[in-house]
């Protein structure tokens, strides 16, 4: 289970409870990273389907951004 524990330590959930400062810190980390991975999840993904979760990762941290919870 060491791998899963390491994954838990590297994952940051960003939602309305974590606040705008967590989102700003995420944006700064992504801006500074040499490599960024991005994935989107949503409802009826298309040009008009809403994104509900945005997943971004650097070598150090995985950010799970709950877009639906954050709202506008």
N, C-alpha and C positions, 0 to 999 in steps of 0.2 A: 504493500500500500504506500510505499515511499513515493512512488511516482505521482499518485493521486494527491498526497499531502503537499508535494512540491507544486502541483498544478493549482491547488487551493491557495497557496501562498502567493502565486504569481497572478492571480485573477482579481480584478477590481470591478465591482458592480457599480455602475453609475446610473442612478435614478433620482427621483425627487427627494428621497430620504438622504442621499449622499450630498446633494446640493450642487449649486452652480460652480463652487470652488473646485469640486472634484472634476467637473467637466472641463474647467479651465486648465487644471493640472494635466489632464489627459491630453488636451489639445497641444499643450507645450511639449509634453513628452513625445507625442507623435511628430510634431514639427521638428524636433531635435534628432529624431531617430534616422539612421542611415537607411534602414529597411522597415517597411510597414506592410502588414498583411491586413486585408479588409474583406469582410463578408457581410451581407445584408440578409435579413429574414423579414418576411412580411406576409400580408394577406393578398392573395391573387397578384403576386409580383408581376408587374408590367409597368408601362409608362404612367398608369394612373393608380395602381395599387399602392397602398401606404406601407412604408417601411416601419416595422415594429421594434426590431432589435438590430443594432449595428455592432458588429464585432470587429475590433481593431487590435492588432498585436505588434509589439516590438520584440526584440530578443529577450527583454527582461519582464515585460508585463503584458497580460491579456486584458483588454478593456471590453466589458460587456455593457453597452449603452442601451438602456431601455428607452427608446425614442417615444414609444407610446405613452409611457408613464411621465416622461419629461414634458410632453406636449409642446406647445409653441413657446 
